[in-house]
Structure formats: structure tokens, C-alpha cells
Amino acid sequence: MTAKHKIINDPVYDGFMTIDDPVILEVIEHPYFQRLRRIKQLGMADLVYPGAVHTRFSHCLGALNLMCRTLNILKSKGVEITDEECRGAKLAILLHDIGHAPGSHVLEHTFVKDTHEVVTEAFMEHLNRQTNGELDLAIAIFKNKYHKHFLHQLVSSQLDMDRLDYLGRDSYFTGVREGIVGTDRIISMLNVHDDELVVDEKGIYSVEKFIISRRLMYWQVYMHKTVVAADLMLQIFFQRAIDMGKSFSTKTNIEYFLNSRIPITGSHMKEHQHICNEFARLDDSDLYFCMKENHNSDWVLSWFSKRLLQRNLVAVRFSDKPFPAEDIEALRQRVPQDVLHLDPTIKYEGWKDWMTNYFVGTGELHNRSYDFNDQEIKVLYKDGRCVPISEASDQLDRHFLEKQVTKYYLYYPKELDL
């Protein structure tokens, strides 16, 4: 039988969190959710920041903690929220990341051809059946189909519990101080106006700091050059596995998804619980086992797996404009003659032109801390005016908020720099 309550200590918030709702406790104890203990929040970022080994599990509990505190604050300000709605919002934020694949965002579409949000919906539907409909309201809030829109905004918006937790948590475990935001202050300033989540005017400076911190964290952590290199190598490793088709084999459940007769989608997962069960068996340990298992197999797999496991990563160059085609071609021409000598422990079986595509490539990174296509963060003044942050802030004008920074990258074996 599930315990009546649990007390969880979270170092990020320097305190204890008490969970006493039997349905929430039942969901936390479910194997679908426990799997998140084995998926790192930041994928391969621990190759740059050794402390960044925190998990999706701890992040979801942290977001739940913030949701509990926020709901209490909103109710203290006279916002009408029933106990049932509180439970629904808590379950929605608790489960918001349950559909993440191993490797976090890096392998988002590798195993299932949908976003993790769609996979999350599939998991929630199956959990709802197993709990006799206890997640009906949570699913409606998650999908923005409940009549109180502000509850969905607490789960998914430009100032939601997800973002507030991951910025502070990622900053704590990477040691990158620029990500520290005034979470307590922001939460205490949240309010509801005309069914929209807003910020009381006294919280405007904390929100400005939040937006700036998010932009800085993207460049310093999420899009750090070495993190990008590791992420690319992990993607290429599994792209090679997909390209090999049936000739790729592994003792992990990864093979179930890579060698599926048809591409598996979120719809398949919603219709068939056994596919959800198979997906729930995947975690980060499968990625590492798969790389270790293919340490001496297909030589492309071997090249990338050995280097990832030894943190011997590809070179990545950033530029403010696309790389000249002649520079890319020059590197591509060098690969066939030079790559054969880069690792004498690997047995090569002859070079084919298409193999170069695994070793040299380009791409783009985009960083926009604010999205005008999404619902704007709004500031509520004492006189009743409700103004978008782009108009209320004297630091974050529309030009700053709209600005999207694009960086182009080029990757290749780092020995080609010699």
C-alpha cells in the first residue's frame, strides 16, 4: 500500500517538501515515473559540468514543489481554486516530462517520431486508466482544454513552474551562477487577472532577471560548444544505427524502436499500452550500454562510441554567418585520407563517399529568450491595468525581446585541425 505521506529533501530549495495526496504518491511510485530517475536532465552536459548529473525525476519533483507553493499563494490572494483543481495542476506539472526519451532533448525524435509532449500525453492516458480516471482533470489542464486557462499557464507558458525549476536547478548543479533567479520572489508576485496568469507590478524586476538569466543559460550551458559536440556525436551514433537497419543489433530495448517495421508515433503509444511499456524500459543506461556494446562493431559506430565514452569529442566551430562551402568541402576531402589514421585500434573496411557525411557537417543554433508567438508575460498594476512585459519594462524593450541570436556551427574530427 502507498504510504500516507512522504517528506523529500531538495537541496535546490534548501528545505523539505511534504507530499500527502494518495493519488500523487501513487503516480510517483509508478514504474513510468520512477524511470525518470535514470534520465539525466541535461543529457551529455556533465562532460562539461561534472555536477550536472541531476535527473528528470528531481526536476519534476522540484516543479511540483513550486506548483504547490504557487497554488497556495494564489488562493491566499483570493483566486478561486478547488482542491480538485489543485490536484489536477499538481499532477499535470509532475508528469509534464514523463515522455522524455533517454539523452533528454538530444534524441527527442529518434525512438518515437513525435515530441516528448505527445509521448507524455500517451503515458498520462494509460496512467489515467490505471487510476480509474484520477488524471482526467490533469490531462485537460496539460492539453489546455480546461476552462481555467491560468492553470495551464502554470504548467506551460513563458513563466511556468517548469522553467522556474529547471533554470534554478541547472544553475545549482552546473555551478553557472548566471542562472540563479529570484524564484521565491517571482512566485510570491504571481496573480490571476481575467483568467490569465500575471505578475504583480512589484515583481517586474525579478521577471526581467528571469528572462535575461534564461538567455545566458542557453549560451553558457545548453548551447555550450562542448555540449553541442557531445550531443552531435550521440545523435550521429544513433543515426548510423538507424541507417544500418536490421544489421544493427543490441541487447537493449533500443532495438525495438530502431528496427520497428513502421515508425512508432505518439498515436501508436496512446492506442497500445505495450508500446508505452517498452518505451518505459528505455533510459540513459541503455545508451551507454549500447555504445559499449558496439565498441568494436561497425567501424563508424566504433569510432563515435569510443570517442564519446573517452570524452574525445569532435571539433565544433561557431560563426555568426554560414560557413563557406569551400571550407566545408576542403574538410570533407581530407576525411577519407586522414580518418583512417586517427584511431589505429579500429579496423576499417574501406571508404565510401557517403561515410564522410558522418564526420563533417553543419547546422544552426537559435537562442531567443522570449517568444511573442506565445502568450506574453503580463504585469498587473495596482490601478487594474494589465500590461505586457515588453511595454512595462524599462530594460527589456520589444527589440531586445524579439531578438533571436543565430549561430552556425561546423563539426569535424578535431585531428583535422593539426
Order of alpha helices (4+ residues) and beta strands (2+ residues): beta-beta-alpha-alpha-alpha-alpha-alpha-alpha-alpha-alpha-alpha-beta-beta-alpha-alpha-alpha-alpha-alpha-alpha-alpha-beta-alpha-alpha-beta-beta-beta-alpha-alpha-beta
